[in-house]
Amino acid sequence: MNRIHGKLALVTGASSGIGEACARRLAAEGVDLALWARREDRLARLASDLSREHGVSVHLRAVDVRDREAVADAAAALLSQVGPPQILINNAGLAAGLSLIQEGDFQDWDRMVDTNVKGLLNVTRFVLPAMIEAGPGHVINIGSTAGHLVYPKGNVYNATKFAVKALTEAMNVDLAGTDVRASSIDPGFVETEFSAVRFHGDAERAADVYRGLQPLSGDDVADAVVYAANLPPHANILHLILQPTAQRNAYVVDRR
Ligand SMILES: NC(=O)c1ccc[n+]([C@@H]2O[C@H](COP(=O)([O-])OP(=O)(O)OC[C@H]3O[C@@H](n4cnc5c(N)ncnc54)[C@H](OP(=O)(O)O)[C@@H]3O)[C@@H](O)[C@H]2O)c1
């Protein structure tokens, strides 16, 4: 049963990877879209594909979620031109670097905290009140297995994803008495631009992350997102951990 047809979903970080896959999968279910990321050319190509293939309406905006004023403007434009989304997918995020905490790079730390935690908060704060008022609604945060178990040199990325886990639980608690629910979908290895971004464009090092195993695809994660979004209003997934079968946990990875 399709319970999301005709709804509006705002997807942040929709220009690649998991966010783009969510946009494609939601459009196939007949969900209208608002797509945010910094690379507007990519959003424009995706929007024209999706409206042509699925007949959904797509509103797009170049937004850096770290820029609170830009997020406020984008949210105001969305709410006045299209209306409040019923589904908010807080996906924009990244890992930057992989170093011992005593050798960490301040710029990498700022990028991760400002995007994964403060960016998610910026978007949520400017969009959630209208979602509550319009209700029912659903906030789906893309967390990570990195938010459940730390691994060596993961330190600040781990901390940001532990924060996403805490914020998902906090949203659920604070949204009691409203018709809005909150979930996190927490993947392990997903083959996207994530590792290339983490290693500052070092493609060889990025490819090595997935050596000898079949990682998840963005589509695998999008399936889980749509499953959570499509649950009936009385049911909610709080956290859904989705790993490649080969990734038994952060430490036991079956590479062949
Ligand atoms: N891949 C994995 O193994 C994995 C595992 C667990 C969790 N995750 C999480 O999944 C989410 C998506 O990552 P991905 O794997 O799909 O990586 P990706 O392919 O690099 O996509 C990241 C997306 O986030 C957007 N983004 C980054 N910084 C942004 C900013 N300041 N403002 C607006 N948008 C921004 C990027 O768009 P622009 O560059 O165009 O702005 C891009 O669309 C992240 O939160 C990540 O932590 C990934």
The ligand as a Gaussian input file, in Angstrom:
#p B3LYP/6-31G(d) Opt

LIG

0 1
 N       28.308000       6.544000       2.260000
 C       28.364000       5.965000       3.449000
 O       29.099000       4.992000       3.656000
 C       27.499000       6.496000       4.569000
 C       27.277000       5.658000       5.667000
 C       26.487000       6.107000       6.716000
 C       25.942000       7.373000       6.652000
 N       26.170000       8.180000       5.598000
 C       25.558000       9.522000       5.601000
 O       24.730000       9.657000       4.465000
 C       24.582000      11.040000       4.142000
 C       24.770000      11.213000       2.639000
 O       26.077000      10.841000       2.279000
 P       26.418000      10.067000       0.926000
 O       27.037000       8.782000       1.299000
 O       25.266000      10.068000       0.012000
 O       27.620000      11.006000       0.394000
 P       27.718000      11.954000      -0.896000
 O       27.496000      11.181000      -2.145000
 O       29.002000      12.682000      -0.731000
 O       26.491000      12.977000      -0.706000
 C       26.499000      13.979000       0.270000
 C       25.413000      14.984000      -0.063000
 O       25.397000      15.985000       0.974000
 C       25.440000      17.259000       0.362000
 N       26.104000      18.222000       1.221000
 C       27.322000      18.116000       1.799000
 N       27.613000      19.253000       2.463000
 C       26.541000      20.076000       2.308000
 C       26.238000      21.392000       2.747000
 N       27.098000      22.091000       3.489000
 N       25.051000      21.940000       2.381000
 C       24.188000      21.260000       1.629000
 N       24.402000      20.001000       1.191000
 C       25.578000      19.434000       1.516000
 C       26.195000      17.054000      -0.950000
 O       25.774000      18.025000      -1.900000
 P       26.628000      19.293000      -2.405000
 O       28.078000      18.899000      -2.363000
 O       26.099000      19.521000      -3.795000
 O       26.266000      20.373000      -1.462000
 C       25.667000      15.696000      -1.380000
 O       24.443000      15.833000      -2.055000
 C       25.593000      11.783000       5.019000
 O       24.909000      12.355000       6.117000
 C       26.533000      10.678000       5.497000
 O       27.123000      10.990000       6.728000
 C       26.930000       7.770000       4.538000

